Amino acid sequence: MERQYTTQMDAARKGILTREMEIVAKKENMQPEALMKLMAEGKVVICANRNHKCLEPEGVGSMLRTKINVNLGVSRDCKDYNMEMEKVMSAVHLGAEAIMDLSSHGDTQPFRRKLTQECPAMIGTVPVYDSVIHYQRDLATLTAQDFVDVVRLHAEDGVDFVTLHCGITRSTLRQIREHKRKMNIVSRGGSLVFAWMSMTGEENPFFEHFDEILDICEEYDVTVSLGDACRPGCLADATDVCQMEELVRLGELTKRAWAHNVQVMVEGPGHVPLNQVAANMEVQKSICMGAPFYVLGPLVTDIAPGYDHITAAIGGAVAAMNGAAFLCYVTPAEHLALPNVDDVRQGIIASKIAAHAADIAKGIPGARDVDDRMAEARRKLDWDAQYDCALDPDTAKAIRSSRMPESDHSDTCSMCGKFCAVRSMNKALSGEYIDIL
């Protein structure tokens, strides 16, 4: 039977409840009608390319559970596709809802197709990265149509969302040169678009051909993630003119996409001082009319290489509490190297902690239930129940088993032993004798 809708947004606007909406509504403990209303307004997206057959749908929106994205992919110095797939499966096991393939070397299409054929998480890409690789030509020799054709290729391959740096234009070239930012442009995709415009003298192809790209996205139901080419790469550049002007343009492009029934996410900063994070979220919600905000971090200090998963988790918790819907994980290897499997694990756990803390603060229904179960398990000194509630039970078990207490008080931990406050209170309240020595 012929489909009666083009995209998930189109279906919501027509009052058609899709299979994907039913699944997401159940996961989010929402009435389907309430979810459809938010989707029709563009405040929730379900990134679900019709060619991604093994997808387990998730909703992205500030009123839903905060979702996590994991960036992966091969580079010239790290070419092992099997290792990347190991990272993918580890990320999915740890609860990541999305994987972005940022590969910048080799034959990228087989890996991308493997992801959309085998991975149940949402798959995202940045087509401008793949353009040089796909055509095996230098950046300056590519045409605007070449870039558009790669967007179509990714859509055909089943990619659920694409990051497009549509918000910088020829006027941004002058602005960047005159504004004298400390870090200029730190977005890899943004820098490639900037470089292409500088070398060719032409307008940004993703901006100039935006309507053609929207036709492609509508055909395959690909969500557009409007990339923030001018996101701040250091605290000194946060919330400056370049960032804000691009955000205004992204708001305009959001309206144009919605007119095509194309779902939109808007990407955000970047490096932002902690006291500016909430304001950044509020400005985005206003300018982009509540479209889901997808943030990298934000990183709240510039001086923690090796620990940037922590700086990002701090900023991510505050961002999500104030309206961000989607957190792009940051690993300890950020600014240093391609992350290995352990880096990926640490980055995901840090982001999941930030997302969960924000969901509790936002009052997401049921978000705190597992915390209450953990408290009950801790009161009973029930270690197996505690592991069942833990975000990363394997690490919790490994730490405890490596430092077990003496056998006569194995119900406690080696930190307090018989001085354990929980043990003492349990015995005192039940009228038992409390032995310490």
N, C-alpha and C positions, 0 to 999 in steps of 0.2 A: 504494500500500500504506500502511496506517495506521502512523504512527510508534509504535514500541514504548517510547518514552521521552518525557518532558516537557522536560527540560533536559539540558545537557551533564553536570551533576553526577549527575542521575538515570541517564543512560546509563552513566556510569563506575561507579556503584554496582551496576548490573545486569550489568556486564561487556560492554556493547555498545560496540564501537569505532566512533565516528562519523568521518565524513569530516574534520571539523575536528580531531579528535584525531590522525588519521593525518598531517595536514599539519603540525601543531605538533610532534609527535614527531620528524618528519624534520628540521624546522628546528632543533630543540634537540639533535639527535644522541642521542635517548633511545629506549629500548625502549617501545613503546606501552603495555605492561603496567605499566611503572613510572610513566608519566604518568597512566594511569587510576587507579592507587592514590592518587596525590597529589590528583587531582581529587575522588575519592570522599571523601577526608578534608577537603576544602575548602582545601588548601594551594596549589593551582593552580586558576586559573579560565581559561576560554576565553570571552570576552565575545562572543557571537554570536547576536544576535536573528534568529530564523528569517525575518524580513521584510527583513533586510539581505542582499540577494542577491549583491552584488558584493564582499562582505567577503573579505579575505585573512586567515584566522584567525591569531591570535597567542596564546600562553600567557602568563599573568602569575603569577609565583611566585618566591620568593626563590632557589630552586635552578635557575631558568632564567635566560636572558639578561635583564638589567635593561631594562625597556621605558620609552619616553618618551611623555608626553602633551603636546599643544599646545592651549592655550586660545585660542579665537577668537570672533568674533561681533560684531554691530553694536550700537551704542549711540545714544542721542539725538544725540550730537555727531559721530558717525562712522557714517553710514548706508549706505555703499557696499557692497552685497552682492557686486558683482563683485570689488572689492578683497579682500573676505574669502575669496572662492573662489580668488583668486590666492595668498593666503597658505596656504590649504589645500593646493593643489597643490605649492607650494614646500615645505611641511612634509613632505608625503608623499615628495617627491623626495629630501629630506635624511634620510629614514629614520625619521620619527615614526611610531610604531605606533598612536597614538590621537589623535583630534581631539575636543575638547569644545566644543560650541556654547553659548556663554554669552550669546547675543543678548538684549538687554533693550530693544529698540525695534522698532516696526513689525510687519509681518505675518511672524512668525517661521516659520510652518509650511512655506511653500515652500522656504526655505533649508534647513531641517532635512531635508525630504524629498529635496532635491537632494543633500545630503550622503550620505544612506543609499542613494540610487540610483546615485551616481557615485563615491563615495570608498571605496577599498578598506581604509582604516584603520578601527579600532574607533571608533564614534561615541558620545560621552557627552553628557549634558545635565544641567541642574539645574532640574527642573520648577517649583520654587517661583519662580524668576525669571520663568518664562513665564506664571505664573498671572495676574498683574496684566495683562500684555500681552494674553493670550488673551481674557480676559473684558472688558478695557477698563473695569475698575472699580477703585476704590481698595482698598487692602489690607484695611482693616477690614470691608468689605462682603462679602468672600469667605467662603464656608462651608468647613467641613472637607471636605465632599464635592466642592467645586470643586477643591481641591488634588488629591484622589485621582483625579478625572476627568482632570486634566492628565497625571498619571502614565500613565494608560491611553492617552491620546492619543499621548504620546511612544513608548510601547511599540508601538502600532499603526503608527507612522511608521517603525519599524525601528531605533530607538535601542538600542545594545548594552549600555550601562550608564547608570544614573541615580544622581546624587548626591542623597541624601536626608538631611536634617539631623534624624534621629530621636532623637538622644541628649540633646537638651535638653528639659526638662520644666518644669512650673510651679515645681518646686523650684529650678530654675536661675535663675529670675527673682530670687528672694530671694538666692540665692548671689552672683550678679553684683553686686547692689546692695550687699551687705554686705562682699564680699571686697575691693572697691576695687582692681581691677586698673588698671594704667596705661593700657591700651588697650581695656579692656572686651572687646567682641566685634568682631573684624575680618573674620570670614566674612560675605560679602554675604548668602548664603542663611541663615546662622544669625541674622543681624541681622533679616532679614525675618520669620523664624519668631518670634523674640523679640518683635518689634514687634507681630505679629498676636496673640500670646498676651497681651501687655500691654494691647492695646486691646479685645480681646473678652472677656478673663477665662477663656478656654477652654484646654484642654490642647492641646499640640502635635499637630496632625492627623496628622503622619507617624508619631508614636509611638502615638497612640490608635488609628489605623486601620492599623497595621502589617501585621496578618494579611491584611486586604483587599488591601493593596498587594502583599503576597507572592503572593497568588493571581494578580494581574495579571502579575507578573514571571515566575511559573512558566508561565503560559499562553503567553507570547511568548519565553521564555528570555532575560529581561533580568537582567543582573547588578546587584545592589544595591551601590552604593559608599556606605558609611556615612560621611556627612560629619562633619567635626570642627568644629562650630559654635564651640567654645571653644578652638580652636587659638590659641596665643600669637601676638600681633601685634607683640611686642617681646621683647627678651631678658629683661626684668624679669618678664614673665608666664610664662616657660617652666617647664614641669613643675610647675605649681601645682595647687591643689586643684580648680579648675574643669575644667582639662584632664583630670586623672586621673579625676575622678568621671564625666565624660562617657565616657571610654575604657572604664571598667568597664561602663557601660550598653551601649556598643557591643558589648562582648563577649557580653553577654546576648542582644542582638538578633541577633548572628551565629548563635548556637545556634538561635534561632527560625527564622531564614531557612534554615539547613541542614535543619531538620526538614521544610521545604517543598520540599526539593531545589533551592533557589534559591542561586545562587553569590553570594559576598560578597567585596568588598574593603573595607578599613578605611582611612580617610583620616587623615593625621597632620600634625604641625606642619610648617610655621609658622616662627617665629623662635626659634631654640634656640642657646645657646652651644655651641661646638664640643665642649667637654668633656662635654656632656650628650646629644649626639646618639646615641651607641652605647647608652646606658642607656635612652633613649626607645624605641629599636628592640627591645631585649630585653623591656621591660615590655609593649609591644604584642604581641609574639609570645606571651608567656605569657598575658595576659588574653584575647586574641582567638584563641588556640589555633592559631596559625600561619596564619591567614587572610592573604592577600597585603596588604601595607602599601603605601599609595599616598601619597607625601609631596610637599608643596609646598616645594621646597628640600631640606632646611631652610636658611633664611638664617641665617648665623652672626654677622652684625653688623647693626646698624640704621643705619649712617652712610654707606651707599654708593649713594644714588640715582644712577641713570645707569650703575651697574656691578653691579646686583643679580643679573645673570646669573652673575657671578663668585662672589658670596657664596653664591648658591644651589648652584652647581656644587661648591664646596668642601664644603658640608654634604651635598649629594646623594651625593657619592662616599663619604663616611664612612657615611651612612645606608644606602646600597645594600650596601656592604661588610659591614654588620652586620645585614642582613636585609630592608631595604626592597626591594620588587619593582618598583615603578612610580614614576618621577620625573615630577612635573608641572614642565614647563619654566618658567623665569622669564626675562623679557627685560630689556634695559637700561631699558625704559619702565616697569617695575614701580614702583608708587607715584607715577607721574608722568603717564602718558597711555596711550591705547589704542595698542598696538604697531603700527608699520608693517611693511612687508615685510622691511626690513633688520633691524629689531628681532627679528622672528620668526626670521630666519636665525641671528642671533647667539645667541638664546636656545636654539635647538635644538642648535647645535654645542656650546655650553657644557654642555648636559645630556647630549649623546651622549658627550662626553669623560668626564664624571663616571661615566656608566653603564659605559662600556668599562673605565675604570680599576678600578671596583668589580668587574666581572666577572673581570678578571685576578686581583685580590686574592682573590676567592672560589674561584678555581680552576675556573671554568666551562670544560668541555672545549672546546678550540679557540679560546678567547677571545684567547690571546696569539699565535696563528698569524700574524695580519696584522702584528703588531709585529715578529716575527722576519723576515718578508719585507721589511719596511721597513728593518731593520738590514742585511740582505743588500744591498738596493738602495743604501743609503747607502755601504756599504763599496765598492761598485763605482762609485760616483758616477754611477749610472744614474737620471737625473732622471725619465724617463717611468715607470719602475717605481716610483719614490717617489710620483709623483702617483697611480698606480693604488692604492697602499696608503693614501693620505691620506683622512682623514675628510671634508675639504672641499677637493678637488683644485682647484677653480676659484680659490679664494683663494690657495692655494699657488702656482699657476701665475702668477697676476696679480702677486704680490709679486716672484717671481723675475724675470719678464720686464720689470718696471719698473725693475729694478736689476741688470741683467746685468753680469758682470765683463768685463774686457778680452778681446778675441778670442783671444789666445794662451793663455789658461787658462780657457776657457769651460766646462770640465768641473767647475770649482769654483764658488764663489759669491763675491759681492762683499764678503763679510765678511772672508775670509782670503786670497783669491786664491792665489798660489803658496805662502803660508804654511799652506795647508790641511793639517791633521794627517792626514786620510785619504789625500790625495794623496801626502804624504811617506812614510807608512808603506807604501802600496802599492808605491811605487818602491823603497824600501829593502829590502823583503822579496823583491822580484823582482830585486834586484841592479842596478837602474838608477841612473844619475846623477841627483841631485836638484838641479835648478836653482831657485834662489830669486829672484835678481835678474834 
